[in-house]
Each structure stands twice: as structure tokens, then as C-alpha cells.
Amino acid sequence: MTRWNEEKCRALIEETCAKGQPLTAALRALVDAFGYIDDAALAPLMQGFARSRAEVRSAIAYYDDFSMRPPGRHSIRLCQAEACQAAGARALTAHACAKTGLQPGQTSADGALTLHNVYCLGLCTHGPAALIDGKPVAELDEDKLDAHLAGLEP
Ligand code: FES
């Protein structure tokens, strides 16, 4: 991930438009590049995809993976899909929220951690599953989660 850069933002949007890809592909490219979608991207997104500001904002808000706020230095993405729910994901998420003081989608005030929901990581038979700093973790429980949280560098 790199720091927000208006020139690169415009280039990514132009590249997506040139390929005939949808707005969500441009949003994905921006999040992959910068970790979030800066306010400054709204105008070129509106122009490139002939959408209103409300339509672009709605697309961003619809997907848990897109955010208009910079992410924390660390991320925990807890799976909320059915198989993980059956394995205790809801209770684990409640534990994560209590332990971090964050709700899914929020970043800690010091910018250290962002908590996310995610829907299926392909580890359905080994839930609850999560991505911790992008690495898949299976059969997560409260003790393992606490150990991961304690091991995150500030
Ligand atoms: S349901 Fe959680 S990994 Fe598939």
C-alpha cells in the first residue's frame, strides 16, 4: 500500500475505465493501492463512470471492504458468513469488539487497528476464520485472538 496520491488515483480510474470495467473495479483498485478511497477520488470517479456523488458514495458504503477512511496499521477481518457463525463467529466478534473497543468498520484512535467484517474466506470447515494482517487464520477462538492482538506491533 502506498500513501494517497492524486496522480496515481486518476491513473487507476482511467485504466479501469479504458478496460470497460465497472465502478467497483476502480474502487477495488483504489483500496488495493491506498487502503481506502480518499474524498479526492470522488470527482474523478463521478466523471469517469458518469455517476452522481450519491451513487459513488452508495457503492462505497455497500461493500464492507471499501472505506473512505485510512485503515489502521493492522487489520482483523472476522468472517461473519454462515459456517463461521455456526462455529461461534458472533460470540468471537463480540469478544473482539469488547477487547478492542471497536465495532466492525472502525479504526482505533491511535491508528493501530481496524476491525472488519468479511463474508467467507474459503475456510468454512475450519471456522471461525479470519484474516489478520492479510494472513488467513482458522479455528480462531478467544485465546488465539487475544494472543494475536497482544502480538501486534504498535
Ligand atoms: S463461512 Fe467463514 S470462511 Fe467460509
Backbone and ligand atoms as CSV (ligand in chain L), in Angstrom:
chain,resi,resn,atom,element,x,y,z
A,1,MET,N,N,0.831,-1.190,0.000
A,1,MET,CA,C,0.000,0.000,0.000
A,1,MET,C,C,0.874,1.252,0.000
A,2,THR,N,N,0.445,2.233,-0.726
A,2,THR,CA,C,1.191,3.491,-0.762
A,2,THR,C,C,0.323,4.612,-0.213
A,3,ARG,N,N,0.975,5.720,0.102
A,3,ARG,CA,C,0.230,6.898,0.570
A,3,ARG,C,C,-0.654,7.419,-0.559
A,4,TRP,N,N,-1.728,8.089,-0.167
A,4,TRP,CA,C,-2.654,8.640,-1.153
A,4,TRP,C,C,-1.903,9.541,-2.128
A,5,ASN,N,N,-2.208,9.381,-3.399
A,5,ASN,CA,C,-1.545,10.127,-4.446
A,5,ASN,C,C,-2.572,10.404,-5.530
A,6,GLU,N,N,-2.884,11.676,-5.718
A,6,GLU,CA,C,-3.934,12.062,-6.666
A,6,GLU,C,C,-3.618,11.609,-8.095
A,7,GLU,N,N,-2.362,11.725,-8.480
A,7,GLU,CA,C,-1.990,11.342,-9.847
A,7,GLU,C,C,-2.206,9.839,-10.067
A,8,LYS,N,N,-1.773,9.045,-9.098
A,8,LYS,CA,C,-1.952,7.593,-9.223
A,8,LYS,C,C,-3.439,7.225,-9.178
A,9,CYS,N,N,-4.178,7.931,-8.331
A,9,CYS,CA,C,-5.627,7.712,-8.244
A,9,CYS,C,C,-6.261,7.912,-9.607
A,10,ARG,N,N,-5.958,9.027,-10.246
A,10,ARG,CA,C,-6.545,9.324,-11.566
A,10,ARG,C,C,-6.114,8.277,-12.595
A,11,ALA,N,N,-4.857,7.856,-12.521
A,11,ALA,CA,C,-4.361,6.848,-13.477
A,11,ALA,C,C,-5.106,5.521,-13.291
A,12,LEU,N,N,-5.338,5.117,-12.052
A,12,LEU,CA,C,-6.058,3.863,-11.794
A,12,LEU,C,C,-7.489,3.932,-12.312
A,13,ILE,N,N,-8.131,5.063,-12.095
A,13,ILE,CA,C,-9.516,5.223,-12.569
A,13,ILE,C,C,-9.548,5.211,-14.095
A,14,GLU,N,N,-8.630,5.942,-14.727
A,14,GLU,CA,C,-8.587,5.978,-16.192
A,14,GLU,C,C,-8.320,4.580,-16.764
A,15,GLU,N,N,-7.427,3.839,-16.115
A,15,GLU,CA,C,-7.107,2.486,-16.584
A,15,GLU,C,C,-8.343,1.587,-16.493
A,16,THR,N,N,-9.071,1.694,-15.389
A,16,THR,CA,C,-10.278,0.874,-15.204
A,16,THR,C,C,-11.326,1.229,-16.252
A,17,CYS,N,N,-11.514,2.533,-16.471
A,17,CYS,CA,C,-12.486,2.976,-17.482
A,17,CYS,C,C,-12.071,2.493,-18.867
A,18,ALA,N,N,-10.786,2.598,-19.183
A,18,ALA,CA,C,-10.296,2.199,-20.510
A,18,ALA,C,C,-10.529,0.719,-20.770
A,19,LYS,N,N,-10.507,-0.081,-19.708
A,19,LYS,CA,C,-10.745,-1.529,-19.851
A,19,LYS,C,C,-12.237,-1.860,-19.880
A,20,GLY,N,N,-13.079,-0.860,-19.693
A,20,GLY,CA,C,-14.523,-1.090,-19.690
A,20,GLY,C,C,-15.010,-1.788,-18.434
A,21,GLN,N,N,-14.232,-1.694,-17.365
A,21,GLN,CA,C,-14.610,-2.353,-16.112
A,21,GLN,C,C,-15.582,-1.469,-15.319
A,22,PRO,N,N,-16.310,-2.061,-14.395
A,22,PRO,CA,C,-17.307,-1.295,-13.642
A,22,PRO,C,C,-16.695,-0.443,-12.525
A,23,LEU,N,N,-17.520,0.412,-11.974
A,23,LEU,CA,C,-17.107,1.287,-10.872
A,23,LEU,C,C,-16.470,0.495,-9.732
A,24,THR,N,N,-17.042,-0.663,-9.412
A,24,THR,CA,C,-16.493,-1.438,-8.290
A,24,THR,C,C,-15.054,-1.880,-8.559
A,25,ALA,N,N,-14.693,-2.090,-9.809
A,25,ALA,CA,C,-13.303,-2.458,-10.115
A,25,ALA,C,C,-12.364,-1.290,-9.799
A,26,ALA,N,N,-12.813,-0.086,-10.087
A,26,ALA,CA,C,-11.990,1.088,-9.758
A,26,ALA,C,C,-11.876,1.248,-8.241
A,27,LEU,N,N,-12.982,1.013,-7.539
A,27,LEU,CA,C,-12.947,1.117,-6.073
A,27,LEU,C,C,-11.981,0.076,-5.508
A,28,ARG,N,N,-12.037,-1.140,-6.046
A,28,ARG,CA,C,-11.113,-2.216,-5.609
A,28,ARG,C,C,-9.663,-1.801,-5.867
A,29,ALA,N,N,-9.395,-1.234,-7.046
A,29,ALA,CA,C,-8.029,-0.830,-7.383
A,29,ALA,C,C,-7.537,0.256,-6.421
A,30,LEU,N,N,-8.412,1.192,-6.068
A,30,LEU,CA,C,-8.008,2.271,-5.149
A,30,LEU,C,C,-7.733,1.717,-3.755
A,31,VAL,N,N,-8.582,0.805,-3.295
A,31,VAL,CA,C,-8.367,0.222,-1.962
A,31,VAL,C,C,-7.101,-0.636,-1.954
A,32,ASP,N,N,-6.864,-1.370,-3.029
A,32,ASP,CA,C,-5.626,-2.165,-3.100
A,32,ASP,C,C,-4.392,-1.266,-3.086
A,33,ALA,N,N,-4.496,-0.123,-3.741
A,33,ALA,CA,C,-3.339,0.766,-3.841
A,33,ALA,C,C,-3.113,1.569,-2.563
A,34,PHE,N,N,-4.199,2.102,-1.985
A,34,PHE,CA,C,-4.057,3.070,-0.892
A,34,PHE,C,C,-4.661,2.609,0.434
A,35,GLY,N,N,-5.428,1.534,0.406
A,35,GLY,CA,C,-6.068,1.062,1.626
A,35,GLY,C,C,-7.424,1.693,1.884
A,36,TYR,N,N,-7.748,2.734,1.127
A,36,TYR,CA,C,-9.036,3.414,1.298
A,36,TYR,C,C,-9.296,4.286,0.063
A,37,ILE,N,N,-10.468,4.909,0.063
A,37,ILE,CA,C,-10.853,5.775,-1.049
A,37,ILE,C,C,-10.946,7.190,-0.505
A,38,ASP,N,N,-10.021,8.011,-0.900
A,38,ASP,CA,C,-9.972,9.385,-0.414
A,38,ASP,C,C,-11.113,10.216,-1.013
A,39,ASP,N,N,-11.526,11.247,-0.273
A,39,ASP,CA,C,-12.548,12.181,-0.779
A,39,ASP,C,C,-12.186,12.706,-2.160
A,40,ALA,N,N,-10.887,12.925,-2.375
A,40,ALA,CA,C,-10.433,13.496,-3.648
A,40,ALA,C,C,-10.690,12.563,-4.826
A,41,ALA,N,N,-10.987,11.296,-4.564
A,41,ALA,CA,C,-11.270,10.358,-5.658
A,41,ALA,C,C,-12.710,10.485,-6.156
A,42,LEU,N,N,-13.573,11.114,-5.371
A,42,LEU,CA,C,-14.987,11.152,-5.762
A,42,LEU,C,C,-15.188,11.833,-7.108
A,43,ALA,N,N,-14.576,12.997,-7.296
A,43,ALA,CA,C,-14.776,13.738,-8.554
A,43,ALA,C,C,-14.306,12.922,-9.763
A,44,PRO,N,N,-13.083,12.384,-9.768
A,44,PRO,CA,C,-12.698,11.594,-10.943
A,44,PRO,C,C,-13.529,10.316,-11.112
A,45,LEU,N,N,-14.000,9.729,-10.020
A,45,LEU,CA,C,-14.876,8.558,-10.143
A,45,LEU,C,C,-16.213,8.954,-10.775
A,46,MET,N,N,-16.770,10.089,-10.327
A,46,MET,CA,C,-18.035,10.574,-10.895
A,46,MET,C,C,-17.885,10.835,-12.382
A,47,GLN,N,N,-16.778,11.490,-12.718
A,47,GLN,CA,C,-16.530,11.842,-14.116
A,47,GLN,C,C,-16.281,10.577,-14.952
A,48,GLY,N,N,-15.448,9.699,-14.470
A,48,GLY,CA,C,-15.072,8.513,-15.229
A,48,GLY,C,C,-16.218,7.549,-15.470
A,49,PHE,N,N,-17.101,7.440,-14.499
A,49,PHE,CA,C,-18.179,6.454,-14.604
A,49,PHE,C,C,-19.548,7.095,-14.796
A,50,ALA,N,N,-19.566,8.414,-15.036
A,50,ALA,CA,C,-20.825,9.137,-15.268
A,50,ALA,C,C,-21.846,8.818,-14.178
A,51,ARG,N,N,-21.393,8.929,-12.934
A,51,ARG,CA,C,-22.264,8.671,-11.783
A,51,ARG,C,C,-22.329,9.914,-10.913
A,52,SER,N,N,-23.390,10.037,-10.165
A,52,SER,CA,C,-23.527,11.144,-9.223
A,52,SER,C,C,-22.670,10.849,-7.988
A,53,ARG,N,N,-22.446,11.890,-7.200
A,53,ARG,CA,C,-21.707,11.710,-5.943
A,53,ARG,C,C,-22.422,10.692,-5.046
A,54,ALA,N,N,-23.756,10.785,-5.003
A,54,ALA,CA,C,-24.531,9.858,-4.162
A,54,ALA,C,C,-24.373,8.420,-4.635
A,55,GLU,N,N,-24.332,8.214,-5.944
A,55,GLU,CA,C,-24.177,6.854,-6.462
A,55,GLU,C,C,-22.793,6.283,-6.121
A,56,VAL,N,N,-21.767,7.116,-6.232
A,56,VAL,CA,C,-20.420,6.637,-5.902
A,56,VAL,C,C,-20.340,6.342,-4.411
A,57,ARG,N,N,-20.859,7.251,-3.605
A,57,ARG,CA,C,-20.827,7.031,-2.147
A,57,ARG,C,C,-21.639,5.789,-1.764
A,58,SER,N,N,-22.749,5.570,-2.420
A,58,SER,CA,C,-23.575,4.377,-2.122
A,58,SER,C,C,-22.809,3.100,-2.439
A,59,ALA,N,N,-22.099,3.095,-3.564
A,59,ALA,CA,C,-21.322,1.900,-3.931
A,59,ALA,C,C,-20.233,1.649,-2.884
A,60,ILE,N,N,-19.598,2.697,-2.422
A,60,ILE,CA,C,-18.553,2.542,-1.401
A,60,ILE,C,C,-19.170,2.019,-0.100
A,61,ALA,N,N,-20.302,2.589,0.274
A,61,ALA,CA,C,-20.936,2.206,1.542
A,61,ALA,C,C,-21.488,0.782,1.499
A,62,TYR,N,N,-21.845,0.313,0.303
A,62,TYR,CA,C,-22.487,-1.001,0.193
A,62,TYR,C,C,-21.531,-2.141,0.560
A,63,TYR,N,N,-20.276,-2.002,0.230
A,63,TYR,CA,C,-19.315,-3.092,0.430
A,63,TYR,C,C,-18.482,-2.846,1.683
A,64,ASP,N,N,-18.425,-3.848,2.553
A,64,ASP,CA,C,-17.640,-3.721,3.780
A,64,ASP,C,C,-16.160,-3.500,3.497
A,65,ASP,N,N,-15.722,-3.928,2.339
A,65,ASP,CA,C,-14.293,-3.863,2.040
A,65,ASP,C,C,-13.847,-2.476,1.583
A,66,PHE,N,N,-14.803,-1.597,1.282
A,66,PHE,CA,C,-14.453,-0.260,0.819
A,66,PHE,C,C,-14.673,0.734,1.950
A,67,SER,N,N,-13.726,1.640,2.111
A,67,SER,CA,C,-13.864,2.642,3.154
A,67,SER,C,C,-13.309,3.968,2.667
A,68,MET,N,N,-13.853,5.055,3.192
A,68,MET,CA,C,-13.320,6.379,2.863
A,68,MET,C,C,-12.413,6.891,3.969
A,69,ARG,N,N,-12.049,6.008,4.885
A,69,ARG,CA,C,-11.115,6.398,5.949
A,69,ARG,C,C,-9.855,5.540,5.845
A,70,PRO,N,N,-8.699,6.132,6.092
A,70,PRO,CA,C,-7.464,5.337,6.045
A,70,PRO,C,C,-7.538,4.187,7.045
A,71,PRO,N,N,-7.038,3.017,6.658
A,71,PRO,CA,C,-7.094,1.866,7.565
A,71,PRO,C,C,-6.039,1.969,8.655
A,72,GLY,N,N,-6.229,1.172,9.705
A,72,GLY,CA,C,-5.209,1.077,10.740
A,72,GLY,C,C,-3.971,0.355,10.209
A,73,ARG,N,N,-2.904,0.435,10.981
A,73,ARG,CA,C,-1.668,-0.247,10.568
A,73,ARG,C,C,-1.840,-1.764,10.591
A,74,HIS,N,N,-2.759,-2.253,11.406
A,74,HIS,CA,C,-3.086,-3.677,11.455
A,74,HIS,C,C,-4.583,-3.835,11.182
A,75,SER,N,N,-4.933,-5.013,10.661
A,75,SER,CA,C,-6.353,-5.264,10.411
A,75,SER,C,C,-6.724,-6.670,10.855
A,76,ILE,N,N,-7.915,-6.774,11.390
A,76,ILE,CA,C,-8.501,-8.071,11.704
A,76,ILE,C,C,-9.849,-8.127,11.002
A,77,ARG,N,N,-9.980,-9.119,10.114
A,77,ARG,CA,C,-11.209,-9.311,9.359
A,77,ARG,C,C,-11.833,-10.624,9.827
A,78,LEU,N,N,-12.923,-10.522,10.539
A,78,LEU,CA,C,-13.575,-11.708,11.103
A,78,LEU,C,C,-14.718,-12.149,10.198
A,79,CYS,N,N,-14.685,-13.411,9.816
A,79,CYS,CA,C,-15.717,-13.941,8.932
A,79,CYS,C,C,-17.064,-13.998,9.656
A,80,GLN,N,N,-18.095,-13.515,8.955
A,80,GLN,CA,C,-19.451,-13.498,9.509
A,80,GLN,C,C,-20.401,-14.387,8.716
A,81,ALA,N,N,-19.883,-15.156,7.768
A,81,ALA,CA,C,-20.771,-15.986,6.936
A,81,ALA,C,C,-21.256,-17.207,7.730
A,82,GLU,N,N,-22.196,-17.929,7.136
A,82,GLU,CA,C,-22.980,-18.921,7.866
A,82,GLU,C,C,-22.144,-19.983,8.586
A,83,ALA,N,N,-21.197,-20.596,7.883
A,83,ALA,CA,C,-20.439,-21.687,8.509
A,83,ALA,C,C,-19.649,-21.178,9.714
A,84,CYS,N,N,-19.088,-19.997,9.593
A,84,CYS,CA,C,-18.346,-19.446,10.733
A,84,CYS,C,C,-19.296,-19.031,11.856
A,85,GLN,N,N,-20.479,-18.554,11.483
A,85,GLN,CA,C,-21.474,-18.256,12.529
A,85,GLN,C,C,-21.798,-19.516,13.316
A,86,ALA,N,N,-21.969,-20.628,12.596
A,86,ALA,CA,C,-22.285,-21.897,13.262
A,86,ALA,C,C,-21.146,-22.338,14.174
A,87,ALA,N,N,-19.936,-21.871,13.874
A,87,ALA,CA,C,-18.770,-22.262,14.679
A,87,ALA,C,C,-18.456,-21.236,15.767
A,88,GLY,N,N,-19.309,-20.213,15.893
A,88,GLY,CA,C,-19.120,-19.281,17.011
A,88,GLY,C,C,-18.592,-17.903,16.641
A,89,ALA,N,N,-18.714,-17.517,15.367
A,89,ALA,CA,C,-18.162,-16.229,14.932
A,89,ALA,C,C,-18.805,-15.031,15.631
A,90,ARG,N,N,-20.104,-15.133,15.898
A,90,ARG,CA,C,-20.764,-13.965,16.524
A,90,ARG,C,C,-20.206,-13.710,17.925
A,91,ALA,N,N,-20.056,-14.763,18.696
A,91,ALA,CA,C,-19.514,-14.598,20.049
A,91,ALA,C,C,-18.064,-14.124,19.977
A,92,LEU,N,N,-17.321,-14.652,19.008
A,92,LEU,CA,C,-15.930,-14.238,18.853
A,92,LEU,C,C,-15.849,-12.761,18.455
A,93,THR,N,N,-16.761,-12.330,17.594
A,93,THR,CA,C,-16.788,-10.926,17.188
A,93,THR,C,C,-17.137,-10.036,18.378
A,94,ALA,N,N,-18.082,-10.471,19.179
A,94,ALA,CA,C,-18.430,-9.697,20.380
A,94,ALA,C,C,-17.224,-9.590,21.303
A,95,HIS,N,N,-16.482,-10.672,21.425
A,95,HIS,CA,C,-15.262,-10.659,22.237
A,95,HIS,C,C,-14.239,-9.675,21.650
A,96,ALA,N,N,-14.061,-9.729,20.320
A,96,ALA,CA,C,-13.095,-8.828,19.665
A,96,ALA,C,C,-13.502,-7.373,19.870
A,97,CYS,N,N,-14.790,-7.097,19.765
A,97,CYS,CA,C,-15.271,-5.723,19.957
A,97,CYS,C,C,-15.017,-5.270,21.390
A,98,ALA,N,N,-15.319,-6.142,22.347
A,98,ALA,CA,C,-15.114,-5.783,23.761
A,98,ALA,C,C,-13.629,-5.583,24.052
A,99,LYS,N,N,-12.811,-6.445,23.496
A,99,LYS,CA,C,-11.372,-6.393,23.766
A,99,LYS,C,C,-10.719,-5.159,23.149
A,100,THR,N,N,-11.165,-4.766,21.950
A,100,THR,CA,C,-10.521,-3.656,21.245
A,100,THR,C,C,-11.245,-2.326,21.441
A,101,GLY,N,N,-12.498,-2.382,21.879
A,101,GLY,CA,C,-13.285,-1.151,21.983
A,101,GLY,C,C,-13.740,-0.652,20.615
A,102,LEU,N,N,-13.661,-1.505,19.605
A,102,LEU,CA,C,-14.035,-1.122,18.239
A,102,LEU,C,C,-15.241,-1.919,17.780
A,103,GLN,N,N,-16.003,-1.331,16.895
A,103,GLN,CA,C,-17.037,-2.054,16.162
A,103,GLN,C,C,-16.485,-2.347,14.766
A,104,PRO,N,N,-16.982,-3.387,14.093
A,104,PRO,CA,C,-16.510,-3.642,12.724
A,104,PRO,C,C,-16.626,-2.381,11.865
A,105,GLY,N,N,-15.562,-2.105,11.142
A,105,GLY,CA,C,-15.514,-0.901,10.309
A,105,GLY,C,C,-14.814,0.258,10.984
A,106,GLN,N,N,-14.501,0.114,12.266
A,106,GLN,CA,C,-13.858,1.209,12.997
A,106,GLN,C,C,-12.351,0.977,13.127
A,107,THR,N,N,-11.630,2.103,13.241
A,107,THR,CA,C,-10.189,2.090,13.452
A,107,THR,C,C,-9.907,2.735,14.798
A,108,SER,N,N,-8.961,2.180,15.527
A,108,SER,CA,C,-8.620,2.740,16.838
A,108,SER,C,C,-8.082,4.169,16.686
A,109,ALA,N,N,-8.251,4.963,17.730
A,109,ALA,CA,C,-7.867,6.375,17.677
A,109,ALA,C,C,-6.378,6.549,17.387
A,110,ASP,N,N,-5.562,5.602,17.798
A,110,ASP,CA,C,-4.123,5.711,17.530
A,110,ASP,C,C,-3.738,5.169,16.154
A,111,GLY,N,N,-4.742,4.740,15.384
A,111,GLY,CA,C,-4.470,4.252,14.025
A,111,GLY,C,C,-3.808,2.887,13.988
A,112,ALA,N,N,-3.798,2.181,15.107
A,112,ALA,CA,C,-3.091,0.896,15.149
A,112,ALA,C,C,-3.899,-0.243,14.522
A,113,LEU,N,N,-5.214,-0.249,14.700
A,113,LEU,CA,C,-6.003,-1.431,14.338
A,113,LEU,C,C,-7.349,-1.051,13.731
A,114,THR,N,N,-7.702,-1.761,12.678
A,114,THR,CA,C,-9.048,-1.669,12.119
A,114,THR,C,C,-9.687,-3.051,12.218
A,115,LEU,N,N,-10.915,-3.059,12.679
A,115,LEU,CA,C,-11.696,-4.286,12.771
A,115,LEU,C,C,-12.692,-4.292,11.609
A,116,HIS,N,N,-12.775,-5.407,10.899
A,116,HIS,CA,C,-13.677,-5.520,9.749
A,116,HIS,C,C,-14.504,-6.786,9.864
A,117,ASN,N,N,-15.653,-6.763,9.231
A,117,ASN,CA,C,-16.365,-7.995,8.934
A,117,ASN,C,C,-15.959,-8.438,7.541
A,118,VAL,N,N,-15.996,-9.735,7.311
A,118,VAL,CA,C,-15.743,-10.264,5.985
A,118,VAL,C,C,-16.688,-11.451,5.824
A,119,TYR,N,N,-17.011,-11.793,4.584
A,119,TYR,CA,C,-18.007,-12.842,4.361
A,119,TYR,C,C,-17.430,-13.973,3.520
A,120,CYS,N,N,-16.934,-14.963,4.203
A,120,CYS,CA,C,-16.365,-16.206,3.689
A,120,CYS,C,C,-14.963,-16.035,3.112
A,121,LEU,N,N,-14.071,-16.762,3.709
A,121,LEU,CA,C,-12.662,-16.755,3.313
A,121,LEU,C,C,-12.253,-18.093,2.709
A,122,GLY,N,N,-13.234,-18.973,2.490
A,122,GLY,CA,C,-12.924,-20.287,1.944
A,122,GLY,C,C,-12.382,-21.255,2.983
A,123,LEU,N,N,-12.547,-20.923,4.242
A,123,LEU,CA,C,-12.077,-21.793,5.334
A,123,LEU,C,C,-13.267,-22.306,6.129
A,124,CYS,N,N,-14.368,-22.523,5.428
A,124,CYS,CA,C,-15.657,-22.776,6.075
A,124,CYS,C,C,-15.651,-23.977,7.022
A,125,THR,N,N,-14.876,-24.990,6.732
A,125,THR,CA,C,-14.874,-26.163,7.607
A,125,THR,C,C,-13.899,-25.989,8.775
A,126,HIS,N,N,-13.264,-24.847,8.850
A,126,HIS,CA,C,-12.297,-24.593,9.920
A,126,HIS,C,C,-12.587,-23.272,10.624
A,127,GLY,N,N,-13.867,-22.931,10.758
A,127,GLY,CA,C,-14.227,-21.676,11.398
A,127,GLY,C,C,-14.145,-21.754,12.906
A,128,PRO,N,N,-14.246,-20.620,13.540
A,128,PRO,CA,C,-14.314,-19.296,12.936
A,128,PRO,C,C,-12.994,-18.940,12.260
A,129,ALA,N,N,-13.118,-18.257,11.112
A,129,ALA,CA,C,-11.938,-17.894,10.343
A,129,ALA,C,C,-11.788,-16.380,10.299
A,130,ALA,N,N,-10.570,-15.958,10.034
A,130,ALA,CA,C,-10.292,-14.518,9.973
A,130,ALA,C,C,-9.077,-14.293,9.092
A,131,LEU,N,N,-8.923,-13.049,8.695
A,131,LEU,CA,C,-7.670,-12.585,8.101
A,131,LEU,C,C,-7.075,-11.608,9.098
A,132,ILE,N,N,-5.867,-11.895,9.543
A,132,ILE,CA,C,-5.190,-10.993,10.456
A,132,ILE,C,C,-3.974,-10.451,9.729
A,133,ASP,N,N,-3.990,-9.170,9.479
A,133,ASP,CA,C,-2.974,-8.524,8.635
A,133,ASP,C,C,-2.805,-9.292,7.330
A,134,GLY,N,N,-3.933,-9.699,6.768
A,134,GLY,CA,C,-3.944,-10.345,5.461
A,134,GLY,C,C,-3.638,-11.829,5.474
A,135,LYS,N,N,-3.302,-12.378,6.633
A,135,LYS,CA,C,-2.982,-13.812,6.692
A,135,LYS,C,C,-4.190,-14.589,7.207
A,136,PRO,N,N,-4.567,-15.673,6.516
A,136,PRO,CA,C,-5.710,-16.455,6.974
A,136,PRO,C,C,-5.423,-17.178,8.290
A,137,VAL,N,N,-6.396,-17.152,9.168
A,137,VAL,CA,C,-6.287,-17.846,10.445
A,137,VAL,C,C,-7.556,-18.673,10.613
A,138,ALA,N,N,-7.404,-19.971,10.861
A,138,ALA,CA,C,-8.546,-20.870,11.001
A,138,ALA,C,C,-8.721,-21.257,12.464
A,139,GLU,N,N,-9.922,-21.748,12.745
A,139,GLU,CA,C,-10.247,-22.247,14.086
A,139,GLU,C,C,-9.832,-21.258,15.169
A,140,LEU,N,N,-10.205,-20.034,14.935
A,140,LEU,CA,C,-9.876,-18.964,15.871
A,140,LEU,C,C,-10.794,-19.054,17.093
A,141,ASP,N,N,-10.225,-18.808,18.237
A,141,ASP,CA,C,-11.044,-18.714,19.451
A,141,ASP,C,C,-10.571,-17.486,20.240
A,142,GLU,N,N,-11.208,-17.252,21.385
A,142,GLU,CA,C,-10.894,-16.035,22.136
A,142,GLU,C,C,-9.424,-16.001,22.554
A,143,ASP,N,N,-8.892,-17.117,23.005
A,143,ASP,CA,C,-7.495,-17.137,23.440
A,143,ASP,C,C,-6.541,-16.847,22.282
A,144,LYS,N,N,-6.804,-17.480,21.128
A,144,LYS,CA,C,-5.942,-17.235,19.960
A,144,LYS,C,C,-6.054,-15.783,19.497
A,145,LEU,N,N,-7.273,-15.268,19.516
A,145,LEU,CA,C,-7.463,-13.877,19.099
A,145,LEU,C,C,-6.719,-12.938,20.046
A,146,ASP,N,N,-6.838,-13.184,21.336
A,146,ASP,CA,C,-6.130,-12.349,22.319
A,146,ASP,C,C,-4.617,-12.412,22.089
A,147,ALA,N,N,-4.112,-13.603,21.774
A,147,ALA,CA,C,-2.684,-13.739,21.531
A,147,ALA,C,C,-2.270,-12.953,20.286
A,148,HIS,N,N,-3.117,-12.991,19.243
A,148,HIS,CA,C,-2.810,-12.206,18.044
A,148,HIS,C,C,-2.825,-10.723,18.365
A,149,LEU,N,N,-3.821,-10.300,19.131
A,149,LEU,CA,C,-3.910,-8.869,19.470
A,149,LEU,C,C,-2.678,-8.447,20.279
A,150,ALA,N,N,-2.258,-9.283,21.205
A,150,ALA,CA,C,-1.093,-8.951,22.044
A,150,ALA,C,C,0.183,-8.916,21.209
A,151,GLY,N,N,0.208,-9.677,20.118
A,151,GLY,CA,C,1.404,-9.758,19.289
A,151,GLY,C,C,1.510,-8.688,18.216
A,152,LEU,N,N,0.462,-7.886,18.052
A,152,LEU,CA,C,0.504,-6.846,17.023
A,152,LEU,C,C,1.446,-5.736,17.457
A,153,GLU,N,N,2.344,-5.363,16.585
A,153,GLU,CA,C,3.277,-4.273,16.907
A,153,GLU,C,C,2.518,-2.957,16.894
A,154,PRO,N,N,2.873,-2.052,17.794
A,154,PRO,CA,C,2.151,-0.763,17.851
A,154,PRO,C,C,2.326,0.076,16.590
L,1,FES,S1,S,-18.049,-19.139,6.271
L,1,FES,FE1,FE,-16.276,-18.324,7.192
L,1,FES,S2,S,-14.705,-18.969,5.892
L,1,FES,FE2,FE,-16.489,-19.607,4.837
